[in-house]
């Protein structure tokens, strides 16, 4: 089937990279049908008729089954008529004019409008050449705002944003029931997102207060895992996992006064390599200036992550050699 993705404008690369990584992790073949970067529209032909994977996506605003492309809205309305047998509808578009014009064409075919609770939501996007792309929306309910760190039972100001945490997990190419480790789990932000997608959770932190807080936060969302006090520098081969996803505590003074930051990360990579088989992924956030040296991992992807005017971080996607 063909799916239309309306990508978010939060990052120039991550929305598309996230989709690709999730499809790879789920073992779903795909090819790019068409793309319009200016309008942030990506259309993929995916090898599944049951695209449950879309519910995982964090940086896709809207997604739906692609129906067609034309410069004539009446033609597209008739294509929709062939797919929608009955019920009410609403048109979703960035343009009020498009909503009104396409809505009128569909209404002429005998359907009724319901803007609040329609049976079918129709997505419509117009490009600079005057072509319209339409899709039948598949709803995505993710509730990131409700999972903001300040809304959890245990809060710490270094907690990661849930949307970024979700993207990190998705970049790791994991699927339901895979074992995912965060060796600097803190309050559990990354583990919460992984758990809500059905992964088995493993978390360590050297700070007992963080361990207790992480367990409390996981329980709040009906999740559990192997969470314990431990040193990320001492991972052992018998603790093999399917992926490691982490936001190391480089900003915590207790760590940085003891270890040089680059030495700290390079030691961690050596430790992490013991817990991953070849081909498995390690996803981590680093200061933008960090210089990693490792012969255990291959850098597959590297993304800059703007935090504020004076701080940019980077997301590294590493694959175990």
Beta strands, then each sheet from edge to edge (+ up, - down):
strand 1: 2-7
strand 2: 30-36
strand 3: 41-46
strand 4: 60-70
strand 5: 88-92
strand 6: 112-113
strand 7: 120-126
strand 8: 132-137
strand 9: 179-182
strand 10: 200-205
strand 11: 226-229
strand 12: 243-246
strand 13: 281-287
strand 14: 297-308
strand 15: 311-320
sheet 1: 2+ 3- 1+ 4- 8+ 7- 5- 6-
sheet 2: 11+ 10+ 9+ 12+ 13+ 15- 14+
end
